[in-house]
Amino acid sequence: MQVVLAASEAVPFCKTGGLADVAGALARELARMGLRVTLFVPYYRAVRQATASTEPLPGKISVRLGDRTVEARLLRASTGSAEALLVDCPEFYDRAQLYMQGGADYEDNARRFAFFCRAVLEGSRLAGLKPDVFHCHDWQTGLLPVYLRTLYRSDPDLGGAATVFTIHNLAYQGCFAPDSLAGLDLPSDGRVSHFGRVSYLKSGLAFSDVLNTVSPTYAEEIRTPERGLGLDAVLRERGDVLFGVLNGLEVELWDPETDPHLPRRYGRGDFPAGKAACKAALQAEAGLEVRPDVMLVGSVSRLDAQKGVDLALDSLPRILERGAQFVLIGNGDPAMERRASEFARRHPARVHYRADFDEPFAHRVYAAADAFLMPSRFEPCGLGQMIALRYGAVPVSVRTGGLADTIGAEGFSVPQASAEAVGAGLSSCLASFGETDRRPWEERVRAGMGRDFSWRISAERYLGLYAEALKRADDGSPV
């Protein structure tokens, strides 16, 4: 089977969030399973800086956008086991950031990503690919299924391909004013319009053969008015082809037995001593009192309303009063960053906050933490809780989305996103940590470290979605 993955970001080339982790890891795992996989990513300035070696393909892509033609080169690179084709169009992608600058989206994002969708299709032809499946990720690729079913319907190499569309976060819908879309060759029917605007995400939902989200619970939640963000009716209408596939974790990267960033490595058999050493080292690094008997709560998070960092800060004071410590690393919303900084200043003996994201430090937080706080208001999947479990940090979370699917008796889940509920979860965790008999706590930690979140499980489920999409494309099922 030949699969083309289209994503606006992917590790190891560029990253702003979990989409990049998923796109890169899934491409590599599918290739290891024997599929012919090609990953398309824009050749941003950040990609150029991060990619040591590329090989230009002969020829160029030409796409008509309104009254002019835009050209791009294709550069071949490797993700390890899968091939990547980078769309080199300096006009659209040679910029300081991927999607925005100065806190505002680029004004031409509609055209930048419409062009990317066309470039994936034209690039597939240029590279001599005959894909069985196009796997599209998030709103930036939402027009690809539209173009495939309209402009490329009769194309002998592409027209018969099936499409799978993955929603990583329904909150980002790619909505644009109609007057910004002139010359993009979009259909005029209601499948692309959304409350007077054009939604690239809705377009992908309407025109793809199969849809999925990144956890089973989130797939159910987004069909409701409370979580559907205006698209619940569309998702209910397409409910027969909407699935939830839990993201995997790159277990080679996130492994406390081999992690080069840890002061001491450890596994399930020797985690008490290993985590104690990592905890003492982090406490010293963070300027906190080095004490093995206090519960160290860690959090590695983007700072915004979705992630519930405000709930964490509201719920923590009573836990700190009982002797706990808190280490937070993450950035995002400037107001939330200021609040986290102020919180750390008010509790200098018990709280450390690092705004500049430091990957090795994040690894050390997971290894040192006794508990891992992740109070998201909603969470399509989440990787932090999987990493925490693997590193022996007990998660405290809200029971939503992928958190509900991944955290069982190994953690502490609360039913609602409120400071009171999160505080109660932390209190229960602290009580368990403080028990004189350490065996129940260690059994909880050991059970979490034994969970299998490897990408192979998720990739096998995607193979099932590809088969379903091909079946629907072959029998002419309407989209």
Secondary structure, DSSP 8 states (H G I E B T S, - for coil): -EEEEE-S-BTTTB-SSHHHHHHHHHHHHHHHTT-EEEEEEE--HHHHHH-S--EE-SS-EEEEETTEEEEEEEEEEE-SSSEEEEEE-HHHH-SSSSSEETTEE-TTHHHHHHHHHHHHHHHHHHTT---SEEEEESGGGTHHHHHHHTTTTT-TTTTT-EEEEEES-TT---EE-GGG-TTS----STTSEETTEEEHHHHHHHH-SEEEESSHHHHHHTTSTTTSTT-HHHHHHTGGGEEE----B-TTTS-TTT-TTSSS---TTTHHHHHHHHHHHHHHHTT----TTS-EEEEE--BSTTTTHHHHHHHHHHHHHTT-EEEEE--B-HHHHHHHHHHHHH-TTTEEEE-S--HHHHHHHHHH-SEEEE--S--SS-SHHHHHHHTT-EEEEES-HHHHHH-STTSEEESS-SHHHHHHHHHHHHHHHT-S--HHHHHHHHHHHT---BHHHHHHHHHHHHHHHHHHHHTT---
